[in-house]
Amino acid sequence: MMPLFALILCVPAFACLATAMERHQETLFGARLPAALSRVLRGAGWCALLVALWLAVAGKGWALGLVWYDGCTSLAAGIVYGLLIVYAKRASAR
């Protein structure tokens, strides 16, 4: 069960990291966010990834937990990247 929570936690973690980037801020919000908010988003994203790593390792052990975590981060990054592409295409079509 804990590795599943790791997967669920990786998606918002990568969403925070993506939102902290200026390029994605302009795509999503039309302007850059304040630097302090970008730092908070970046910190929250990294902390969530560390918690997800802990959950994966606690649930599956070090050997399989790291492999599971790698898969979780890859899948979550792909989901967030895909959603950003869809959002950008829909925003440009308007």
Secondary structure by P-SEA (a helix, b strand, c coil): caaaaaaaaaaaaaaaaaaacaaaaaaaccccccaaaaaaaaaaaaaaaaaaaaaaaaaccaaaaaaaaaaaaaaaaaaaaaaaaaaaaaaaac
